[in-house]
Amino acid sequence: MPHIGGYVFNVSSYYYIVLTFVVLSLLVKQRIVDSRIGRAFIAIRENTDAANAMGINVTYYKVVAFACSASFTGIAGALYAHYIGSSARRRLPWISRFVLDRRAVRGDGNVCRPDYRGGRDTVINEAIQVLGSYQMLVYGIFIVVAVIYVPEGLVGVVKMIQRHLLRW
């Protein structure tokens, strides 16, 4: 457990620290979304070429988006690492897999989409267990293919299938 000076945080007191950071992060996120920067993010998400034509510096705002994301992730990672007392070396493969998973499932710009990780992860992990040491290689290829060929994520694939079924 983390401690400051002689005070050692227990689970309930640490919960309130994390809750405070979550609330502050959500407030900052909402302020960013409601600002000029947030409108630029939305324009870039919807159509990069049109945003560029309207005078939005796409490269600059993509770097800003990456920096904002990295800041939130760093705070969450620091809080989590202090809570479990873990080294980064032990957790890095799972964290990178978690981030790539989110990108493949939710797609571009989907903050509040439903999360299908639990069931899908179990199915994929069980299906590729037979590959042994090549399991992570196959999973990595799956993520790369999903990011390149399915930019809206698996949620976008489900919506596309629904649209095609409704046309018939």
C-alpha positions as CSV (number, residue, x, y, z in Angstrom):
1,M,0.0,0.0,0.0
2,P,1.2,3.5,-0.7
3,H,2.2,5.8,2.2
4,I,3.0,9.4,2.8
5,G,5.4,10.0,5.6
6,G,4.2,7.7,8.4
7,Y,0.6,7.4,7.2
8,V,-0.2,4.2,5.3
9,F,-3.3,4.3,3.1
10,N,-5.7,1.4,3.5
11,V,-8.0,0.3,0.7
12,S,-10.9,2.6,1.6
13,S,-8.8,5.7,1.9
14,Y,-7.0,4.9,-1.3
15,Y,-10.4,4.5,-3.0
16,Y,-11.1,8.2,-2.2
17,I,-7.8,9.3,-3.6
18,V,-8.5,7.4,-6.9
19,L,-12.1,8.7,-7.0
20,T,-10.8,12.2,-6.7
21,F,-8.4,11.7,-9.6
22,V,-11.2,10.1,-11.7
23,V,-13.5,13.0,-11.1
24,L,-10.8,15.6,-11.8
25,S,-9.9,13.7,-15.0
26,L,-13.5,13.6,-16.2
27,L,-13.8,17.3,-15.5
28,V,-10.6,18.1,-17.4
29,K,-11.7,15.8,-20.3
30,Q,-15.1,17.6,-20.5
31,R,-13.4,21.0,-20.5
32,I,-11.2,19.8,-23.4
33,V,-14.1,18.4,-25.4
34,D,-16.1,21.7,-24.9
35,S,-13.2,23.9,-26.0
36,R,-11.8,24.9,-29.3
37,I,-9.3,22.0,-29.1
38,G,-12.2,19.5,-28.6
39,R,-14.0,20.9,-31.6
40,A,-10.8,20.4,-33.6
41,F,-10.5,16.8,-32.3
42,I,-14.1,16.1,-33.4
43,A,-13.5,17.7,-36.8
44,I,-10.4,15.6,-37.3
45,R,-12.2,12.4,-36.2
46,E,-15.0,13.0,-38.6
47,N,-13.0,13.9,-41.7
48,T,-9.3,14.6,-41.6
49,D,-9.1,16.1,-45.1
50,A,-12.0,18.5,-44.5
51,A,-10.5,19.6,-41.1
52,N,-7.2,20.3,-42.9
53,A,-9.0,22.3,-45.6
54,M,-10.7,24.4,-42.9
55,G,-7.3,25.4,-41.5
56,I,-7.0,23.0,-38.6
57,N,-3.4,21.8,-38.2
58,V,-4.1,18.1,-38.1
59,T,-0.6,17.0,-37.1
60,Y,-0.5,19.5,-34.2
61,Y,-3.9,18.4,-32.8
62,K,-3.0,14.7,-33.2
63,V,0.1,15.3,-31.1
64,V,-2.0,17.2,-28.6
65,A,-4.5,14.3,-28.4
66,F,-1.7,11.9,-27.9
67,A,-0.2,14.0,-25.1
68,C,-3.6,14.3,-23.4
69,S,-4.1,10.6,-23.6
70,A,-0.6,9.9,-22.3
71,S,-1.2,12.2,-19.4
72,F,-4.4,10.5,-18.3
73,T,-2.8,7.1,-18.8
74,G,0.3,8.1,-16.8
75,I,-1.8,9.3,-13.9
76,A,-3.9,6.1,-13.9
77,G,-0.8,3.9,-14.2
78,A,0.9,5.7,-11.3
79,L,-2.1,5.2,-9.1
80,Y,-2.4,1.6,-10.1
81,A,1.3,0.9,-9.6
82,H,1.3,2.4,-6.2
83,Y,-1.8,0.4,-5.2
84,I,-0.5,-3.0,-6.2
85,G,3.2,-2.3,-5.6
86,S,4.2,-3.7,-8.9
87,S,7.2,-3.1,-11.2
88,A,6.5,-1.9,-14.7
89,R,8.5,-4.7,-16.1
90,R,6.1,-7.3,-14.7
91,R,2.9,-5.4,-16.0
92,L,4.0,-4.0,-19.4
93,P,2.8,-6.8,-21.6
94,W,-0.6,-6.8,-20.1
95,I,-0.9,-3.0,-20.2
96,S,0.1,-2.8,-23.9
97,R,-2.3,-5.6,-24.7
98,F,-5.1,-3.8,-22.9
99,V,-4.4,-0.5,-24.8
100,L,-4.3,-2.3,-28.2
101,D,-7.4,-4.3,-27.3
102,R,-9.3,-1.1,-26.7
103,R,-8.2,0.4,-30.0
104,A,-9.3,-2.7,-31.9
105,V,-12.7,-3.1,-30.3
106,R,-13.8,0.5,-29.9
107,G,-12.2,2.0,-33.0
108,D,-11.4,5.7,-33.6
109,G,-12.9,8.2,-31.2
110,N,-15.3,6.0,-29.4
111,V,-15.1,6.9,-25.7
112,C,-18.3,5.6,-24.3
113,R,-19.0,2.6,-26.4
114,P,-19.9,-0.7,-24.7
115,D,-17.0,-2.9,-23.8
116,Y,-17.1,-6.5,-25.1
117,R,-13.6,-7.4,-23.7
118,G,-14.6,-10.0,-21.2
119,G,-16.4,-12.6,-23.4
120,R,-14.3,-11.9,-26.5
121,D,-11.0,-12.1,-24.7
122,T,-11.9,-15.4,-23.2
123,V,-13.0,-16.9,-26.6
124,I,-9.9,-15.6,-28.4
125,N,-7.5,-16.7,-25.6
126,E,-9.0,-20.2,-25.5
127,A,-9.0,-20.5,-29.3
128,I,-5.3,-19.7,-29.6
129,Q,-4.1,-21.6,-26.6
130,V,-3.1,-24.5,-28.8
131,L,-0.4,-22.3,-30.5
132,G,1.7,-22.3,-27.3
133,S,4.5,-19.8,-27.6
134,Y,3.1,-18.3,-30.8
135,Q,-0.1,-17.2,-28.9
136,M,1.0,-13.6,-28.4
137,L,2.3,-13.4,-32.0
138,V,-1.1,-14.4,-33.4
139,Y,-2.9,-12.1,-31.1
140,G,-0.6,-9.2,-32.1
141,I,-1.3,-9.9,-35.8
142,F,-5.0,-9.9,-35.0
143,I,-4.7,-6.5,-33.4
144,V,-2.6,-5.0,-36.2
145,V,-5.1,-6.4,-38.9
146,A,-8.0,-5.0,-36.9
147,V,-6.5,-1.6,-36.6
148,I,-5.6,-1.3,-40.3
149,Y,-8.6,-2.9,-42.0
150,V,-11.3,-2.2,-39.4
151,P,-10.7,1.3,-38.2
152,E,-14.1,1.6,-36.5
153,G,-13.3,-1.5,-34.4
154,L,-15.4,-4.6,-33.9
155,V,-18.3,-2.4,-32.9
156,G,-18.1,-0.8,-36.4
157,V,-18.2,-4.3,-38.0
158,V,-21.3,-5.2,-36.0
159,K,-23.0,-2.0,-37.1
160,M,-22.0,-2.6,-40.7
161,I,-23.5,-6.1,-40.6
162,Q,-26.7,-4.7,-39.1
163,R,-26.9,-2.0,-41.8
164,H,-26.5,-4.7,-44.5
165,L,-29.1,-7.0,-42.9
166,L,-31.6,-4.1,-42.7
167,R,-31.3,-3.4,-46.4
168,W,-32.5,-6.9,-47.3
